[in-house]
Amino acid sequence: MARKPKQTLAETTDKHLLYQASVQSPEFELDFIDTTFKLLRNRRAHSMREDFCGTALASCDWVRRHRDNTAVGVDLDAEVLEWGDLNNAARLSAGQRKRLALREEDVMSCGETGFDVIQAFNFSYWVFQSRKELLRYFKGVHRSLADDGVLFLDAFGGYAAHKTSIEKRKLDGFRYEWEQASYNPVTGEMQCYIHFAFPDRSRMDKAFSYCWRLYGAQEVRDILSDAGFSSTQMYLQCFDAETDEPTDDYECTDECEDHACWLGYIVAMK
Ligand SMILES: C[S@@+](CC[C@H](N)C(=O)[O-])C[C@H]1O[C@@H](n2cnc3c(N)ncnc32)[C@H](O)[C@@H]1O
């Protein structure tokens, strides 16, 4: 009898687990949201909408953090939401689960209002290729926020962002690869992929694919202002003075050296 071929790690590993382990740091991001909101508004944020939520990892952590916290996760993709429901939301207590809602919806058409915080992380808002679309999205976010609500976005840039590249990181049991496969310097359109590679030499190529426009940070801030936000702040990742390596600290500043790559948050106040 023929032996059943042994399955490779690429065939047996769940891509959403790999994504969460390699790309997301919800604890760090929610600490940042909590601290910054308190600093800006002199109160705690409790209601949060997570746009482009994918597996809703951050929303689940948010309702776990505080008994008054509520979260709404919004994503277009039914498959990723179902995965999040079965794998992340299922780990919540019954009380926590009641304070979480997952919506299969376009972030452009979310009607619910009164959120303290709306967050759109991992550059997902770059899916809007035209300024007109991004403005429409930001206007919708502005309407959905409470009177003192705050929008949290992330952004990256620097000269290394304006070219094709591949960045590899060795993680526990696999390698993460971020590929900027094409970049159009006129339109800013770029095609990016996440690949995963395994110790048995198997690969999960193009596990995730993103067609984005690389926006400049100041351009995003101008569009936020046009959408009605009263002010915006940049929080830039700091660099170690001796090693020049990025650290885990973020500083509220518009001053940025000409680094090959910078990473930061854009915080927009209604
Ligand atoms: C880069 S993932 C972001 C996952 C997660 N927010 C994170 O921080 O890693 C982008 C997600 O945005 C979703 N998406 C893209 N366009 C959308 C839209 N117009 N409305 C809602 N979700 C959208 C995709 O289905 C995908 O799950």
The ligand as an ORCA input file, in Angstrom:
! r2SCAN-3c Opt
* xyz 0 1
  C      -4.047     44.484      6.906
  S      -5.514     43.590      7.413
  C      -5.650     44.347      8.972
  C      -5.867     43.413     10.121
  C      -5.750     44.069     11.485
  N      -6.522     45.282     11.597
  C      -4.326     44.351     11.884
  O      -4.082     45.383     12.541
  O      -3.428     43.592     11.595
  C      -6.699     44.376      6.411
  C      -8.161     43.921      6.585
  O      -8.999     44.927      6.037
  C     -10.153     44.337      5.463
  N     -10.766     45.324      4.556
  C     -10.248     45.819      3.385
  N     -11.066     46.767      2.884
  C     -12.100     46.909      3.774
  C     -13.252     47.750      3.822
  N     -13.511     48.662      2.865
  N     -14.096     47.616      4.868
  C     -13.856     46.699      5.853
  N     -12.775     45.889      5.848
  C     -11.909     45.991      4.824
  C      -9.622     43.065      4.842
  O     -10.651     42.101      4.691
  C      -8.534     42.641      5.858
  O      -9.052     41.716      6.787
*
